[in-house]
């Protein structure tokens, strides 16, 4: 049986390889991209032969399409992160639906486009929601929704006001003012504690859908890969790169370590997640 250190060394080496392979997706023809996806999927199958290879490649292609021309702070294609999250789940021995959820976990929130109205982005999000449901099924859609950042509560408040304005027939001027306020809030959101809201949402999904057993695993896998790459975080807003990294580590300790403890207590994985996350936070 491999030691914890051997498991970590092998995992991180494989994740580096997947990230390197994913870089080529942005530079290749469609046929070349399909070949790269097949090569990446083989790595998944090597560590978890019980996965459905066809469904795996379909989800990788779907993620590639919807993350086209999007990049992480490291310069890697955005989809490289999603493949790595999926690989973590495959490495831990989880089933195909869990691995596909890892590959698609960012699809909904990353579908939003900058510089367009809330209405247009809402339509885009609804369309992708429908595509996930039709292509991969309700369970995976629910899992992706559970892991997607909730809508800003300020936006919900304004949309409720719009509904009331329509019901009360307050007139075009009032409605126009609210619509402009909605687009302004959407393009320049007020600070909100979305991290706390996300984990409250996750707990609600765990209660509503107890048959889906991999919510915690997917969130922990997402967090682990972000911890591994946090050194690439760039300044954002009024936060320096160092401040962003520090805040992310604090969020990981507050919200994600408890999820890792639940998994470790179950004894289902060979790798111990809490010590690994603590090591990554301290690096």
N, C-alpha and C positions, 0 to 999 in steps of 0.2 A: 504494500500500500504506500503510495507516494506521500511525502511529508507536506505540511502546509506550505513550506517554502518552495518545494518543487512544484506544487499545484499553481502557486502564484507566478513563478518564473515561466512556466509553460503558458499560462493564460496570457500574461502580458506580452510575451513573444508573439503569440498568435494574433493578439489584438493589433500589434504593430504591423504585422503582415497584412491583415485585412485593411487597415488604414492605407497602407502603401498601394495595395491593389486597387482600392477605391479611387485613388487619385487619378488613375488612368481612365476612369469612366467619363471624365469631362473632356478627354482628348481623343476619344476613339469614335469610330463610326458606330451606328446602331448594332451592326453585327459584332463588332469588336466589344461593345458593351455587354452583349449577351454572353460572349465567351468569358469575359471577366466575371460576370455574375455566376456562371457555371463553376468557375474556378473557386470563387468564394464559397459557394454552396457546398463544394466538396469538402472544404475545411470543416463546415458544420457537420456534415455526414460522418466524417472521420471520428469526431468526438461523440456523436450521438446518432448511431445508425438507424434508430427507430423513427427518425424524422421523415416526413413526406417531402422528398426532394422536389417534386413538381410544384407543390404548393409553396415551398420555400422560395424557389426561383421566381414564381409569380409575384410573391410579395416583395421580393427584392427589386423586380422590374417596376412594380407599382410605386415603390418608394423612390426609386431613381427618377421616374417621370415627374413626380410631384415635388421633388427637391431640386429639379433642374436649375442650374445656374445659382444655387445658394451655397454659401461657404461658411465654415466655422472660423472663429478667430485665429485658429492655427493655420488657416489657408487650405485645409482639407475640404473636400466636398461635404456638404451637410449630411449627405446620406451615409458617409463613412461612420458617423456616430451611431446611426440607426442600425447598421450592420453589426457594429461592435456590441451594442446592447443586445441584439438578437443572439450574437455568438456567446455572450456571457450566459444567457439562459440555456443555450444548447450545451455549453460546457458543463453546466450544473445538472444536465440530464432531464430538463423539463420537456414537456410534450410540444408537438408542432404548433398548436394554437398559441401557447405561451411565447414561443420563439417568434412567430409572426407578429404578435402584439408588440414585442420588443422592436421589431423592424419598422412597425408602423406607428409607434407611440407618439411621434412628433408631427404626424401628418396633419392633424386638424389645426393645431395652433400655428404651424408653419405655413399653412395655406393662405393666411392673411397677407394682403398686399399693402405696402405703404403708399400713401398718397391717393387712396381711393376711399369712397364713402363707406360708412358702416353697413348700409344696405347692400352694396355690392359684395363686400367681404362676407356678409351673412349668407348671401346666395351661394358664394363659392364654397363656404363651409358646409352648407346643406347639401350641395352637389357631391362633395367628397364623402360626406357621411353616407349618402346613398350608395356611392361606388364601393365603399368599404363593406357595407352590408350585403350588396349584391355579389361581390367578388369573394368575400372571405367569411361571411356569416355574422349572425347577431352577436354571438359570444365575443368574437374579436372586436366588433364595433363597440360593444359595451365596455370592454377592457380598455380600448383606446380612449373612449370618452372619459373613463374614470381617471386616466393618467394625463388628460389635457387640462391646461390651466382654465379655471372657470372664467366666465365673462365678468369684466369689471363691474362691481355693484353700482357705480355711478352711471354706467351705461344702462343697466337694468332700470334704475330709477327714472332716467330720462325717457326710455321707451314706454314705461308705464304712464308717464305724463302725456306722451303722444297719444296713447290709446284713450286716455281720459279726454283729451282735447277733441279727438274725433267723435267720441260718444256724446260729448256735450255741445258739439258743433260750435266751437269757440272761434272759428273763422280762420281764413288763410294766413293772416299775419301771425297769429299765435302759433299755428302749426309750423310755419316757416321758421319762426324763432327757435322752436324746440328742435327742429331738424338740423338747424345750423349748430345748435348747442351739442347735439348728438355727435355730429361730425367733428366738432372741436374737441370734445372729450375723447373721441376715438383716436384722433391724431396726436393729442397731447394729454394723455391720461394723468389724473391726479394720483399721488402716491397711495397705494393700498397694500394691505398685507395679503397679497395673493398667495404667498407660500403657505400661510396658515389655512387659507381657504381651500387650497389644493388638497392638503392632507385631511381636512374635515370631509371634503368630497370623497376622497379615497376610502375613508372609514365608512361613509354612508353606502358606497357601492359594495363594500365587503359584507355589510349587513344585508343589503337587498339581494345580493347574488352570491350566497355562500358556496354555490357549486363551482364558482370560478376561483381556483385556489392559488393563482399566481399573480395577483395584484401586487403583493409585497415584493415578490421576486423581481418583477419588472421595474418597479420604482427603485429598488436597491441597485439593480444592474445599471440603470440610467445614471444614478448618482455616482456609482463607482467609476464609470468611464469618464464622467465629467470631472471627478477628482483627479483621475490620471492625467487629464489634459488641462487642468485649471491654470497652469503656468502660462498658457497662451491667451488668457483673458485680457482684453484690451480695455482702456478707460471707456467709461460709458456714463453719459450724463455728467453729474458732478462727482462721480466716483473714480478714483484712480484704479489702475490695474490691481495694485496690492489690496486696496479696500474691497474690490469686488471679490477677490480670492478669499479674503478673510470672512466676508459676509457669507460666501457660499459654504465655507467650512462650518461656520456657526449654524447655518440652516441645516446642513447635513447632520450635525450632532443633535440638533433639536428635534428634527422630524424624521430622518431616515434611519439613524441608529436604532431607534425603537423597533422599526420594521425588521431590521437585520437581526435583532435579538429574538423576535418572534420566530424567524426562520431557524436560527441556531438552536433554539429550545426544542424545535420539532425533531432535530437530529436527522433530517432527511438528506442533507447535503454533506459531502465529504469535506468540502472546504468550510472553514469557520469564517463567517462574514464580518462579525463585529471586530475581531482583532485586525482583519485586513483593512476595514474602513478606518479604524483608528490609526493604523500605520500610514495610510494615504493622507489622512488629515494632518498628521504630524510631519509629513515629508516637506 
